[in-house]
Amino acid sequence: MSNCPPDSPLSTAANITGILTFALGIVSFCAAFYAITYNASQEIRDCNDSLREMKAHINQIAEYFEELKAEADSELEHNPIKQSLDKSLNGLKTRRQKIEQDLSHIAGRLQWWYRRQDGK
């Protein structure tokens, strides 16, 4: 062994303080993660309910557009708004299906937290 002087009490206290600070950081992260994801299952259910309501609303809009097509078929057929309406409706359906697909892959708190961070 080499002739190293023993650690000073200040050095030992600093080492212990560093270890305790690191442990506190880990405990704080775990507590924050638990607090953020505490209601994850409820939020997932709320998102599913919202998607069901969105699906029903989109279907109502589609039915309304179909009624308009039946009532004013000759006028609406050559109107440029028809393509815009159809495109918007298809976009809404596609977006809802993508959200449903993304939501169906979420199995736990960690995945919910990760998706929530992305705003998805």
C-alpha positions in Angstrom: 0.0 0.0 0.0 1.0 3.5 -0.6 1.5 6.1 2.1 -1.8 8.1 1.5 -2.9 10.3 4.2 -6.3 9.4 5.7 -9.4 11.3 4.4 -10.3 14.4 6.3 -13.6 14.6 8.0 -14.7 17.3 5.5 -13.9 15.0 2.6 -15.8 12.1 4.2 -18.8 14.4 4.9 -18.7 15.6 1.3 -18.7 12.0 -0.1 -21.6 11.1 2.1 -23.5 14.2 1.1 -23.0 13.5 -2.5 -24.3 9.9 -2.2 -27.3 11.1 -0.2 -28.0 13.8 -2.8 -27.9 11.2 -5.6 -30.3 8.9 -3.6 -32.6 11.9 -3.0 -32.6 12.6 -6.8 -33.6 9.0 -7.6 -36.4 9.1 -4.9 -37.6 12.4 -6.2 -37.8 11.1 -9.8 -39.7 8.0 -8.7 -42.2 10.1 -6.7 -42.7 12.6 -9.5 -43.2 9.7 -12.0 -45.7 8.1 -9.8 -47.6 11.4 -9.3 -47.6 12.1 -13.0 -48.9 8.6 -13.9 -51.2 8.1 -10.9 -54.3 8.6 -13.1 -52.9 7.0 -16.2 -55.6 4.3 -16.4 -58.4 6.9 -15.9 -56.8 9.2 -18.6 -56.7 6.3 -21.0 -60.3 5.5 -20.3 -61.2 9.2 -20.8 -59.3 9.2 -24.2 -61.2 6.1 -25.3 -64.5 7.7 -24.3 -63.5 10.8 -26.2 -62.6 8.8 -29.3 -66.0 7.0 -29.2 -67.7 10.3 -29.0 -65.6 11.6 -31.9 -66.5 8.5 -33.9 -70.2 9.1 -33.3 -69.9 12.7 -34.2 -68.0 12.0 -37.4 -70.6 9.4 -38.4 -73.4 12.0 -37.8 -71.5 14.5 -40.0 -71.1 11.8 -42.7 -74.8 11.0 -42.5 -75.6 14.7 -42.8 -73.4 15.0 -45.9 -75.0 12.0 -47.4 -78.5 13.6 -46.9 -77.2 16.7 -48.6 -75.9 14.7 -51.5 -79.3 13.0 -51.9 -81.3 16.3 -51.6 -79.1 18.4 -53.9 -77.3 15.9 -55.9 -77.2 17.8 -59.2 -76.1 21.1 -57.5 -73.5 19.6 -55.2 -72.0 17.3 -57.7 -70.2 20.1 -59.6 -69.6 22.3 -56.6 -66.0 22.5 -55.5 -67.0 22.5 -51.8 -68.0 18.8 -52.2 -64.4 17.7 -52.7 -63.4 19.9 -49.7 -66.0 18.4 -47.5 -65.2 14.8 -48.5 -61.5 15.5 -48.0 -62.1 17.0 -44.5 -64.4 14.1 -43.5 -61.9 11.5 -44.6 -59.1 13.4 -42.8 -61.1 13.3 -39.6 -61.8 9.6 -39.9 -58.1 8.8 -40.6 -56.9 10.9 -37.7 -59.4 9.2 -35.3 -58.3 5.8 -36.5 -54.6 6.6 -36.0 -55.3 7.9 -32.5 -57.3 4.7 -31.7 -54.4 2.6 -33.0 -51.8 4.5 -31.0 -53.9 4.3 -27.8 -54.4 0.5 -28.2 -50.7 -0.1 -28.0 -50.3 1.6 -24.6 -50.0 -1.1 -21.9 -48.7 0.7 -18.9 -47.7 3.9 -17.1 -44.4 4.2 -18.7 -45.8 4.1 -22.2 -48.6 6.5 -21.2 -46.1 8.9 -19.8 -44.0 8.7 -23.0 -46.9 9.2 -25.3 -48.2 12.1 -23.1 -44.9 13.8 -23.4 -45.2 13.8 -27.2 -48.7 15.3 -27.0 -50.2 12.2 -28.5 
